Amino acid sequence: MEVIGLDIGFGYTKATDGRRSIVFKSVYGEAAEPQYRESLLEEPDDDAHLHLEIGGKGYYVGELAERHSVVRNFTLDPSQFVADFTKVLALAPLARLAGRQDAVKLVAGLPISHYRKHKDDLVRILQAQHPMVLIDHDGKRADTVVRVTEVKVVPQPIGSVYNVMLSDLGEVRDPGLLTEKIAVIDVGFRTTDYTIYDRTRYIERGSRTTDSGISRAYGIIASKLSETSGVSVELYRLHEAVDRGSIKIHGKRYDLKSVRDRAYQQLATQIATDANRLWASDWDIDRILVTGGGGSVIAPFLDAQLKGEVVPVETGKDHRLNNVLGYVKFGRRLWTRASDKAAGG
């Protein structure tokens, strides 16, 4: 049995088995047979080369699609995302992480506001046997089957709580956390989730999703770039440029630092206002976790505006993985214990 955590986000898809992690942009496109394969540079590892066939149709996924697909598929619409994107974006990393004969038990997350509406759809799409073909850098084909035998869907930000609360084996790491009231702000690409976990119980009243994701800041940056360069840059192509603080368009480099920081400050103010309003009566929150890929870059602008004790964001870590690492720990606790009890009984 293999336990895998999966988070199919609007910006990035993340998956891990607790030992090996795969992260890529949530973009896919139709694959075409290249006329020339040679490169002077060393080829990227297999986890970055996501080329697969499902039902006889070829797909490039992530960076491969961004570079080579003529038509690239990217959306911020939740219903379209679940119906049209989930299967391809999920199977690309699962095929790398799961062995051909392994039974996969999957823990996946959804934004809080999408959870009730889409959780059954997610289970229906993913819990099945998925035959496919993997194609490597040289065009070599390998048949495989991903056998997903069970899917547990949870509200997305709870993964970050599990990541703090549980060890790699799914055991409680700090018993004191079991008695605490923990709030989470999970800043994703399209959405920001707010939730409270009180003595290990999810609190509906203090949980919601807003559209104040990092893409809102990217939209401001893209609009400014369009004004100055005359080019409309797709949001998913801004990740590296925003991190770097500049972008080159038609041979001219544009500085993004000032507009980026203003956009981040504006977004942080909106997120803090929403959190402080939502949790106004929850003055007994013990700690606030800021998580997600967006959370790690927004945190310096956000922390001082939040009411409560904010856990510092650790440097040198990929905070996009906080939820999926928690999903794996939760899955091990859920299914390993059940297996042990069955064996003992």
N, C-alpha and C positions, 0 to 999 in steps of 0.2 A: 504494500500500500504506500502510495506517495501522496503527501499532503502538500498542496500548493496554494499560495495566496495570490489573488489576481485583482487588480484595480484597473479597469478600463476607463481612463479619464479622457476628457475632451482634449486635453493638451498632450498628455503622455499616457501610454499603457505601461503598467508595471507588473511584474510577476516574479515570484521567488519560491524556492523550496526550502529556504532558510540557509542554504549553503551557496547557492548561485542565484544571481538576480539578473533580470533582463529589463531594460528600460528603452522605450523608443517612442517617437512621435506617433500620435494616433491618426495616421494618414495611410491610405493604401491606394493602389492603382493597378490597372491591368498590366500584366507582364507581357513583354515582347521579346522574342529571341534576339539577343544582341549579335551584331555582325562581327564584333571584335571584342575580345575579352582580356587581352594582355594589358598589364599596367607596370609602370616603373616602380611604383610604390608597393610596399607590402600590403597584401590583401587584409581587410578587416577580419576579425574573428567571425566564426559562424553565427554567433548571436546577433551580430550586426547585419548579416546577410540574410534577410528574411524574404525568401522566395519560395512560394508553395503553390500547389494546385489542390483545389477543393472541388469535387464534382466535375473534374475535367477542365476547370477554368483556372488560369494562372494569375497569381497576384504578387505584386511587389508590396512590401509593407515597411513603414517607417522611412528611414533615410533612403533606402533603395527606391521607394516610390517617389520621394521628393526629387531624387536625382534623375530618374529614368522614365517614369510613367508620363505619357502625354496628358492623360486625364487623371487628376489626383482627387481623391475623395476625402473631404474634411467637412465636419459640420459641428455646429453648436446647438442643434435642435435635439432635445432629449429623446423624443419618440423615434425620430429617424435614426438616431445614434444606436439605440437598443436594437431596432429592427434590422438595420442595414449594415452596421459596423461591428456589432458584438462578436459574431462568429469568426470573421477573418482576424480581427485584432486579438481575440483570445487564443485561437488555435496556433497562431504564429509563435508565441512564446511557449505554449504548452507542448508543442511538438519538440522543442529543444530541451525542456526540463523533464519530460516524462519518457520513460523507456517504452518500447513498443508494446510490451506485454504487461506493463504496470497498470494496476487499477488506480486511478487518480481520484482523490477526494479533494474538492475545491472549495475554498472559502473566498467569496467575492463580495465587493462592497458597492453600494449605490448611494448617491446623494440622498439626504434625508427626505426631501420633498418628492423624490422619484421612487423611493423605496416601495411604498405600498402599491403604486401603480405598475411598476415594472419588475418586481422581484420574481413573480411567477413566470414572466416572459424570459427572464434571464436563466432560470432553472431549465425551462423547456428547451431553450436554444443550446445550452451547454451540456446538460446531463444526457449523454448518449455516447455511442461509439462513432468516432470521426475518422474515417479513412482519408488519407491525403498523400501527396507526394512532396518531398523536400528536394529542392534543387540547389546544389552548391555553386561556388564561384566558377567552377569549370564546366558547369552544365550537367554534372552527374546527378542522376535521379535516384531517389531512395524512397520506396514505399514504406509507409508507417501507419499506425492506427493509434489514436489517442482515446483511451477508454475512461471517460469520466463517469464514475459510478454513483457519485453523490455530490450535490452542490448545496452549500449553506450560504445564503445571502444575508448580509448584515448592513446596518446603516454605516456608511463609509468611515466617519471619523472615529468610531469605536475601535478601529484597528490601532490607532495611536495610543489609546488607553491600554489595550491588551499588550502592546509593545512595551509599555512602561511597567505594567503590572506583572507580566509573566516572564519566566525564563525561557530559554530556547526549547526546553523540553515540555513547556506548557505548565510548569509548576509555579505557584505564587512566589514571586521573588521577594516582596516586602509585605508582610501581613498588615502593616500599618495602612497601606494603600486601600485595603479592603473596607476600611472605615471612613475613608475620605470622600468628600464631594468634589469631583474633578470636572472642570469645564474644558471644552475643546473648541478651538477655532481652527478649522481645516480650510486653508485657502487653496483652492484648485484653479484650473485654468478658466472655466466658465462660471463656476459657483464657489461660494463660501458656505461651509456648513458650521453650524453652532450646535453644540449638544452638551448636556450635563449627564454625568454618570455618578449617581449618589449611592455609595456603599454597594457598588457593583451593579446597580440597577439603572437602566436607561430611563431618563426623565423626559417624557414627551413635551411637557409644558415649556421646558427650557431649550427645546431643540427646533431648529428650522434651517431652511436653505434660502440664500439670496443669490441674486445674479451678480454679486460684487466679486467676481473672480479676477484673476490676474489679466484676463483678456480685456477687461475694461481699461486697464492701464495701457495695454498694448494697442487698443483702439485709438487712444489719445496720441500715442507715439506714431502710429500709422497715418493718422490724419495730418499730423505735423509734417511727416515725411512727404506725403502727397502734395502738400502746399509748397514745400521747398524744392522737391525733386521732380514733381510731375508724375511719379510712379506710385501705383497703389500696391504696396507690399502685403502679401498674404500674411495673416497673423501667425500661422504656424512657422513661417520663415523668419520670424523676428527673435526667436529664443536666443540664439547665439549672439546676434547683434546687440540685443539688449544687455545680455551678460557682459559683453565686451565693452559696451558703451559707445560703439560706432558702427556704421555700415557703409559699404562702398556701393554706389549705384552709378552705372555708366562711367566708371573710372574716377568718380569723385567721391571722397569720403565725407560723410555727414556725422557730426558729433551728436550722440544721443543722451549724454549724461544729464544735462540740465532738464530736458523734457522728461526723461525717465524718472528722475528724482521728484519732479513736481507731480507726475502722474502717480507715483507710488505714495507720495504724501497724501494726495487727494483720496486715493483708494483706502489707505490706512485710516484716515479720518472717518470715512463712511463705515468701514468694518467696525471700528471702535464704537461709533455711535450706535450701530445696530446691536452690538454685544452688550453695551452698558444699558441700553433700553430693554433688551430682552431679559437680562438677568437682574433687573433693578431690585426685585424682591428676593433674589438669591444672594443676600449679603454674607451668607455662611459658606460660600465656595472656598475650599481650601487652597486650590491652585488652578491656574489656567495654563493649558498647553496650547501653544501656537504651532501648527504642524502643516504638512504639505509642502510641495515645491514652491508654491506662491508664498506660503507662510515664512519660509526661511529668508526670502528677500524683502518681505514687507515688515518683518519683525522689528528692525531698527526704527522704523517710522511709526510702529504700532504700540509698542510696549508701554510707553509713557502715557498713552491716552486711555489705557484700560484700567478699570477699577478692580483691584485685586492683586494677588501675588502671581506674577507671570513667571513661569519656569523659563530660564534663559535657553535660547536656541543654541544647541551645540554646533560649533564650527567643525569643518572637515568631514561632515556626514552628508549623505544624500537624503534629504528629508522627504523626497518623493517616495521613499521606500518605507516610511514610518507605518503606514497603514498595512501594507502587504506583509511586512515582517510580523506585525501583530496578528494578522489573519492566520499565518502559519502557526504561530504559538497557540492561538485559540483552537485551531483545527487539531493540533496534536493533543491538546488537553481534551477536546471533545471526543475524538475518535480513538486515540490510543487508550484512554481510560476505558472506553466502552469495550474495546477488544480485550483488554486485560480482565475486565469483569466477566466477559463471556468465557474467556479461557479458564478463569478461576471457578466459574459456575459449572 
